Amino acid sequence: MGRQKPMSMEDLLKDLQGQKNVQEDPNNISLDKLFNESFMKKHSNFDSFAAFLEKGNFQATTQAEINNFHEELFDRHIARETKFNSWKTMLDTANSEYAN
């Protein structure tokens, strides 16, 4: 058996990008991508979604975890700290902006 020729950096990068594209589910976009720095700066006084959550003493890394938040408390935090009045409005806007 001969040794396999090492991959070029370009081929390795293409391979990794291909894997990433396959793994990303368009119906399950990460919160960091959905509420990116640009979105947060545009609609709040925060640079990141994590900082926004931290200010309200909320902790989440997935949308499922956010769904477990007390809805009224989270909506109040959103109304106070962003240009939105509810999580649904904020999420709908983020999805719409991400799609475009």
C-alpha positions as CSV (number, residue, x, y, z in Angstrom):
1,M,0.0,0.0,0.0
2,G,1.3,3.4,-0.9
3,R,1.0,6.4,1.3
4,Q,-1.8,8.8,0.6
5,K,-0.8,12.1,-0.8
6,P,-1.3,14.9,1.7
7,M,-4.2,17.2,0.9
8,S,-3.4,20.7,-0.2
9,M,-4.6,23.5,2.1
10,E,-7.0,24.6,-0.6
11,D,-8.5,21.0,-0.9
12,L,-8.7,20.7,2.9
13,L,-10.5,24.1,3.1
14,K,-13.0,23.0,0.4
15,D,-13.6,19.7,2.2
16,L,-14.2,21.4,5.5
17,Q,-16.5,24.0,3.9
18,G,-18.5,21.2,2.2
19,Q,-18.9,19.4,5.5
20,K,-20.1,22.5,7.2
21,N,-22.6,23.2,4.5
22,V,-24.1,19.7,4.9
23,Q,-24.2,20.0,8.7
24,E,-26.1,23.3,8.8
25,D,-29.8,22.8,9.0
26,P,-31.6,25.8,7.4
27,N,-34.5,25.3,9.8
28,N,-32.2,25.3,12.9
29,I,-29.9,28.3,12.6
30,S,-27.7,28.9,15.5
31,L,-28.6,31.8,17.8
32,D,-25.2,33.4,17.2
33,K,-25.8,33.5,13.4
34,L,-29.4,34.5,13.7
35,F,-28.8,37.3,16.3
36,N,-25.4,38.3,14.9
37,E,-23.5,41.4,16.0
38,S,-25.0,43.5,13.1
39,F,-28.5,42.5,14.1
40,M,-28.0,43.2,17.8
41,K,-26.4,46.6,17.2
42,K,-29.2,47.6,14.8
43,H,-32.0,46.6,17.2
44,S,-30.5,47.0,20.7
45,N,-27.7,48.5,22.7
46,F,-25.8,45.2,22.7
47,D,-23.0,43.8,20.6
48,S,-24.1,40.2,21.1
49,F,-27.1,38.0,21.9
50,A,-25.2,36.5,24.8
51,A,-24.6,40.0,26.4
52,F,-28.3,40.7,25.9
53,L,-29.3,37.5,27.7
54,E,-26.8,38.0,30.4
55,K,-28.2,41.5,31.2
56,G,-31.6,39.9,31.9
57,N,-30.1,37.0,33.9
58,F,-31.2,34.5,31.2
59,Q,-29.0,31.7,30.0
60,A,-29.5,29.8,26.7
61,T,-27.5,28.4,23.9
62,T,-30.4,27.0,21.9
63,Q,-33.8,28.1,20.8
64,A,-35.3,25.1,22.8
65,E,-33.8,26.6,26.0
66,I,-35.3,30.0,25.2
67,N,-38.7,28.3,24.7
68,N,-38.4,27.2,28.4
69,F,-38.1,30.8,29.6
70,H,-41.0,32.4,31.4
71,E,-42.6,34.1,28.4
72,E,-43.8,37.3,30.1
73,L,-40.5,37.9,31.8
74,F,-38.5,37.4,28.6
75,D,-40.9,39.6,26.6
76,R,-40.5,42.4,29.3
77,H,-36.7,42.1,29.0
78,I,-37.0,42.3,25.2
79,A,-39.3,45.4,25.4
80,R,-36.9,47.1,27.8
81,E,-33.6,46.3,26.0
82,T,-34.5,46.1,22.3
83,K,-36.7,47.8,19.7
84,F,-39.1,44.8,19.9
85,N,-42.0,44.2,22.1
86,S,-41.9,40.4,22.2
87,W,-39.7,37.4,21.6
88,K,-41.9,36.4,18.6
89,T,-41.4,39.7,16.9
90,M,-37.7,39.7,17.6
91,L,-37.3,36.1,16.3
92,D,-39.5,36.7,13.2
93,T,-37.4,39.8,12.3
94,A,-34.1,37.9,12.8
95,N,-35.3,35.1,10.6
96,S,-36.5,37.5,7.9
97,E,-33.2,39.4,7.9
98,Y,-31.1,36.3,8.0
99,A,-33.0,34.9,4.9
100,N,-32.3,38.0,2.9
